[in-house]
Amino acid sequence: MLQKVDSLSSGNEVRIQSVDVTALLAPEYVDNFDTGWFDPDFWQAKATPVSVGGRGSAWFIERPKGDWVLRHYRRGGLVARFNENAYLYTGERGVRSFSEFRLLQQMAEMKLPVPRPVAAGYSRHRLWYQASIIIERLPDVIPWGELLTRQEDCSVTWERVGRVLRSFHDKGVYHADLNCFNILIASDKVYLIDFDRGELRRAPKVPGEGWQGANLTRLKRSILKIAGHDDRSSLALSEHWARLLAAYCG
């Protein structure tokens, strides 16, 4: 049985406690909430695995009033061989899905181009917890990494990406995994997604330095993995990257 708990924020979230799941919800989704939302089996044929990214742990959820994306938090690297999806519970403030939900709420209030969060949840098992998040699916977008892979990119896109990255950095938004597949391109807009372990930080005195510079370097590394290292690819990337930085600094 669900028990509704008073919101702990400014009214942008409602905390729900059930026997096995603790959840945060955007207020407009509270009335129809079901803890099964965090289980892809609940959605049956309406849940389609995301083919790009997500480590096999994300699904598109088809809905008549707007599609969602369900994502289960998974570890990467060597740690995943021993512990795929459980995290040490150090208190609710440290739950990764709750942190990402609240950061997305803050960025939406800042008018930054991000998907709106629907719900975040976690299930606790003694010292460990497993977490999930649901966000609104952005329509008619494609990961920038896919465009780069297909070589369907253009100079204007690099400039648009540079300007959008600067808008996030000006607001102090740190993206812990800024790569070309976490940048979504629409016909008239550029979005950033996947803010697990993201946070708000104090901006450096000089834009593009400090943690902001590290963000940009991480992004460039992800592009290099796609672009290749031959002379022609390196020259093209150098020219495109210069466009991105010029737009970022402009």
Buried (B, 14 or more C-beta within 10 A) or exposed (E): EBEEEEBEEEEBBBBBEBEEBBBBBBEEBBEEBEBEBBBBEBBEEBBBEBEEBBBEBBBBBBEEEEBBBBBBBBBEEEEEEEEBBBBEBEEBEEBBBBBBBBBBBBBBEBEBBBBBBBBBBBBBEEEEBBBBBBBBBBEEBEBBBBBBBEEEBEEEBBBBBBBBBBBBBEBBBBBEBBBBBBBBBBEEEBBBBBBBEBBEEEBEEEBBEBBBBEBBEBBBEBBBEBBEEEEEBEEBBEEBBEBBBEBBEE
